[in-house]
Amino acid sequence: MGASVLPLLGCGGPKGSERTPCAASAGSGAETPLGSGAWKREGAVCWGSPWRFHDACRVSLQPFWQHRPWGTEGLGAAPGGGGSPGGAGAVRAASHRAAPHSAVGAIAATAPAGLIPLFPSRLVPAMSSVPGPSREPPRYLSKAEAEAMEKELLEDYRFGRQQLIEIWGHACAVAVTKAFPLPSLPRKQPTVLVVCGPAQNGAIGLVCARHLRIFDYEPTIFYPKRSLDPLYRDFTTQCEKMDIPFLSYLPTEVQLINDAYNAVVDAVLGAETELGEGRGPCASILATLKHIRIPIVSLDVPSGWDVEAGSSSGISPDVLVSLMAPKQCARRFLGRQHFVAGRFVPYDVQKKFELNPPEYPGTECVVALRAPQ
């Protein structure tokens, strides 16, 4: 063990005492518990666990291991000044923060059973080259399961409708930026057409357009059948106040759309819409979207698709953004990118519905999925 690691493992005694490694050998001297996590060994006081990392070093690992849960007490805090800003506790805390990952990983890998690390496990690098077990693929939900999950979020977890729509709309905008970064757009102007329906998916499209505007894109909204729901009207007002233009009609000549925009966001119909509803006022919109050549980003469920069976005659999006979790129709998705926006789902809900969510790196709220097996 390198010399740079030794300051991490020193024992902090009462205030004013010298911080040196324990001088007692691993096999000599009696250890007596003193309470509050302190142990006495041949006149020295070691705070935390009396476990020794190596016989040759004979040092205490109390800055790293304790028998109490993470965060319940100060790091290495000791009575008599050890936890004061200038005491040994502060020094130990600073040493812990400066610990090399290799040293921390070595300590964690050899920790005895029953001890709880005082640092998140994700900070510890893998100590073995053997790959771990493969992550299970995410579960694809039926329409009934998706509705039950949303109901639980609204009623049991007290999410508001506005809150959920805001979370989803923001995540969809982030997915658009990942699929079509500003430098990659083929046109000089970063234009995006957002086509919104009258139900919840349309409201998500409005929020998506607002966030795209914040992300320096230039969205235009086509919202032919505006909802009378006060919440949806608020979303419309927000877009209008941000000077996002609204089209009065959708050109039937698809070349005009191909020439004016880099991509189209399909927020016409969603999981809450019955398949037959696409034959009403939305039929002409779907007919136009099926013939455009620029990429389409569908939100949750591509318009015209059945939530479970999919559709062989609906639109063919290039990008799909699944909300909460993928729906069963996503198994038929053949586009180039499939994102899922479900990081916000509480852990207990994930377990209850057996979602097997993907791993979200860093602070990402959306992540790309591999094609279903």
PEFENVEN-V603312 format. One record per residue. N is the residue number from 0. PHI is phi as a letter, one per 30 degrees, with the letter a starting at -180 (* if undefined). NEAR is the number of other C-alpha atoms within 12 Angstrom. Layout:
n=N phi=PHI near=NEAR
n=N phi=PHI near=NEAR
//
This chain:
n=0 phi=* near=21
n=1 phi=d near=13
n=2 phi=d near=12
n=3 phi=d near=16
n=4 phi=d near=26
n=5 phi=e near=29
n=6 phi=e near=32
n=7 phi=d near=38
n=8 phi=c near=43
n=9 phi=d near=39
n=10 phi=c near=45
n=11 phi=c near=44
n=12 phi=d near=36
n=13 phi=d near=27
n=14 phi=e near=24
n=15 phi=j near=14
n=16 phi=d near=18
n=17 phi=d near=17
n=18 phi=d near=28
n=19 phi=b near=23
n=20 phi=d near=29
n=21 phi=e near=38
n=22 phi=d near=25
n=23 phi=d near=27
n=24 phi=d near=22
n=25 phi=d near=22
n=26 phi=c near=16
n=27 phi=b near=13
n=28 phi=i near=16
n=29 phi=c near=17
n=30 phi=c near=23
n=31 phi=b near=19
n=32 phi=d near=17
n=33 phi=c near=19
n=34 phi=j near=15
n=35 phi=h near=21
n=36 phi=i near=27
n=37 phi=c near=30
n=38 phi=b near=30
n=39 phi=c near=28
n=40 phi=b near=30
n=41 phi=h near=18
n=42 phi=i near=17
n=43 phi=c near=30
n=44 phi=c near=40
n=45 phi=c near=47
n=46 phi=d near=45
n=47 phi=j near=41
n=48 phi=d near=39
n=49 phi=d near=36
n=50 phi=d near=36
n=51 phi=c near=31
n=52 phi=d near=34
n=53 phi=a near=22
n=54 phi=e near=17
n=55 phi=d near=15
n=56 phi=d near=25
n=57 phi=h near=27
n=58 phi=b near=37
n=59 phi=c near=44
n=60 phi=c near=44
n=61 phi=d near=45
n=62 phi=d near=48
n=63 phi=c near=43
n=64 phi=b near=37
n=65 phi=b near=36
n=66 phi=c near=28
n=67 phi=c near=22
n=68 phi=d near=17
n=69 phi=e near=19
n=70 phi=i near=16
n=71 phi=d near=13
n=72 phi=b near=19
n=73 phi=d near=29
n=74 phi=d near=38
n=75 phi=i near=47
n=76 phi=d near=36
n=77 phi=b near=36
n=78 phi=d near=25
n=79 phi=i near=17
n=80 phi=j near=21
n=81 phi=d near=33
n=82 phi=c near=27
n=83 phi=d near=21
n=84 phi=e near=18
n=85 phi=c near=17
n=86 phi=d near=27
n=87 phi=d near=37
n=88 phi=d near=35
n=89 phi=d near=24
n=90 phi=d near=30
n=91 phi=d near=37
n=92 phi=d near=32
n=93 phi=d near=20
n=94 phi=d near=25
n=95 phi=d near=30
n=96 phi=d near=22
n=97 phi=c near=18
n=98 phi=d near=26
n=99 phi=d near=23
n=100 phi=d near=22
n=101 phi=d near=20
n=102 phi=d near=31
n=103 phi=d near=38
n=104 phi=d near=25
n=105 phi=d near=23
n=106 phi=d near=36
n=107 phi=d near=29
n=108 phi=d near=21
n=109 phi=c near=19
n=110 phi=d near=24
n=111 phi=d near=19
n=112 phi=d near=13
n=113 phi=j near=13
n=114 phi=c near=24
n=115 phi=c near=26
n=116 phi=d near=34
n=117 phi=c near=34
n=118 phi=b near=25
n=119 phi=d near=18
n=120 phi=d near=18
n=121 phi=d near=15
n=122 phi=d near=18
n=123 phi=c near=22
n=124 phi=d near=19
n=125 phi=d near=18
n=126 phi=c near=18
n=127 phi=b near=11
n=128 phi=d near=7
n=129 phi=d near=8
n=130 phi=d near=9
n=131 phi=d near=9
n=132 phi=d near=6
n=133 phi=d near=10
n=134 phi=d near=14
n=135 phi=d near=15
n=136 phi=d near=19
n=137 phi=d near=33
n=138 phi=d near=31
n=139 phi=c near=32
n=140 phi=d near=33
n=141 phi=d near=27
n=142 phi=d near=27
n=143 phi=d near=18
n=144 phi=d near=28
n=145 phi=d near=32
n=146 phi=d near=24
n=147 phi=d near=20
n=148 phi=d near=31
n=149 phi=d near=32
n=150 phi=d near=19
n=151 phi=d near=22
n=152 phi=d near=25
n=153 phi=d near=19
n=154 phi=c near=14
n=155 phi=d near=15
n=156 phi=c near=20
n=157 phi=i near=15
n=158 phi=d near=21
n=159 phi=d near=18
n=160 phi=d near=23
n=161 phi=d near=24
n=162 phi=d near=21
n=163 phi=d near=29
n=164 phi=d near=32
n=165 phi=d near=31
n=166 phi=d near=30
n=167 phi=d near=41
n=168 phi=d near=39
n=169 phi=d near=36
n=170 phi=d near=38
n=171 phi=d near=47
n=172 phi=d near=43
n=173 phi=d near=36
n=174 phi=d near=38
n=175 phi=d near=49
n=176 phi=d near=32
n=177 phi=d near=27
n=178 phi=d near=31
n=179 phi=b near=32
n=180 phi=e near=21
n=181 phi=e near=24
n=182 phi=d near=16
n=183 phi=c near=16
n=184 phi=d near=23
n=185 phi=d near=20
n=186 phi=c near=20
n=187 phi=d near=15
n=188 phi=d near=19
n=189 phi=d near=28
n=190 phi=d near=35
n=191 phi=b near=44
n=192 phi=c near=44
n=193 phi=c near=52
n=194 phi=c near=46
n=195 phi=c near=43
n=196 phi=c near=39
n=197 phi=d near=33
n=198 phi=c near=31
n=199 phi=d near=36
n=200 phi=d near=41
n=201 phi=d near=45
n=202 phi=d near=51
n=203 phi=d near=45
n=204 phi=d near=51
n=205 phi=d near=54
n=206 phi=d near=47
n=207 phi=e near=50
n=208 phi=d near=51
n=209 phi=d near=38
n=210 phi=d near=33
n=211 phi=d near=38
n=212 phi=d near=33
n=213 phi=d near=20
n=214 phi=d near=24
n=215 phi=i near=21
n=216 phi=d near=33
n=217 phi=c near=34
n=218 phi=d near=40
n=219 phi=b near=38
n=220 phi=c near=42
n=221 phi=c near=37
n=222 phi=b near=37
n=223 phi=d near=23
n=224 phi=b near=26
n=225 phi=d near=29
n=226 phi=d near=22
n=227 phi=d near=15
n=228 phi=d near=18
n=229 phi=e near=14
n=230 phi=d near=25
n=231 phi=d near=31
n=232 phi=d near=24
n=233 phi=d near=20
n=234 phi=d near=35
n=235 phi=d near=35
n=236 phi=d near=21
n=237 phi=d near=22
n=238 phi=d near=32
n=239 phi=d near=22
n=240 phi=d near=14
n=241 phi=c near=22
n=242 phi=i near=18
n=243 phi=d near=32
n=244 phi=d near=26
n=245 phi=c near=27
n=246 phi=d near=20
n=247 phi=d near=14
n=248 phi=a near=17
n=249 phi=c near=27
n=250 phi=e near=21
n=251 phi=d near=18
n=252 phi=d near=19
n=253 phi=d near=22
n=254 phi=d near=17
n=255 phi=d near=18
n=256 phi=d near=31
n=257 phi=e near=26
n=258 phi=d near=22
n=259 phi=c near=26
n=260 phi=b near=31
n=261 phi=d near=36
n=262 phi=a near=41
n=263 phi=b near=47
n=264 phi=c near=52
n=265 phi=c near=50
n=266 phi=b near=48
n=267 phi=d near=49
n=268 phi=b near=43
n=269 phi=b near=40
n=270 phi=d near=43
n=271 phi=d near=33
n=272 phi=c near=30
n=273 phi=d near=20
n=274 phi=e near=26
n=275 phi=d near=17
n=276 phi=d near=23
n=277 phi=d near=27
n=278 phi=c near=19
n=279 phi=c near=20
n=280 phi=d near=19
n=281 phi=d near=32
n=282 phi=d near=22
n=283 phi=d near=21
n=284 phi=d near=37
n=285 phi=d near=36
n=286 phi=d near=25
n=287 phi=d near=29
n=288 phi=d near=41
n=289 phi=d near=27
n=290 phi=c near=23
n=291 phi=d near=30
n=292 phi=c near=24
n=293 phi=d near=32
n=294 phi=d near=33
n=295 phi=c near=41
n=296 phi=c near=46
n=297 phi=c near=50
n=298 phi=c near=54
n=299 phi=i near=52
n=300 phi=b near=53
n=301 phi=e near=51
n=302 phi=e near=49
n=303 phi=j near=43
n=304 phi=c near=39
n=305 phi=d near=33
n=306 phi=e near=35
n=307 phi=c near=28
n=308 phi=d near=25
n=309 phi=i near=27
n=310 phi=a near=24
n=311 phi=c near=17
n=312 phi=c near=17
n=313 phi=d near=32
n=314 phi=d near=38
n=315 phi=b near=36
n=316 phi=d near=39
n=317 phi=d near=31
n=318 phi=b near=38
n=319 phi=b near=48
n=320 phi=c near=51
n=321 phi=d near=46
n=322 phi=c near=44
n=323 phi=i near=45
n=324 phi=a near=46
n=325 phi=d near=44
n=326 phi=c near=41
n=327 phi=d near=30
n=328 phi=d near=33
n=329 phi=d near=44
n=330 phi=d near=30
n=331 phi=c near=28
n=332 phi=d near=38
n=333 phi=c near=22
n=334 phi=d near=25
n=335 phi=d near=21
n=336 phi=b near=30
n=337 phi=b near=39
n=338 phi=c near=46
n=339 phi=b near=42
n=340 phi=c near=37
n=341 phi=b near=38
n=342 phi=d near=30
n=343 phi=d near=29
n=344 phi=d near=32
n=345 phi=e near=22
n=346 phi=e near=17
n=347 phi=d near=17
n=348 phi=d near=27
n=349 phi=e near=27
n=350 phi=d near=15
n=351 phi=d near=16
n=352 phi=c near=27
n=353 phi=h near=20
n=354 phi=d near=32
n=355 phi=h near=26
n=356 phi=d near=34
n=357 phi=d near=28
n=358 phi=d near=23
n=359 phi=c near=18
n=360 phi=d near=12
n=361 phi=h near=10
n=362 phi=c near=10
n=363 phi=d near=21
n=364 phi=c near=31
n=365 phi=b near=40
n=366 phi=b near=35
n=367 phi=d near=31
n=368 phi=c near=32
n=369 phi=d near=22
n=370 phi=d near=19
n=371 phi=d near=21
n=372 phi=d near=12
//
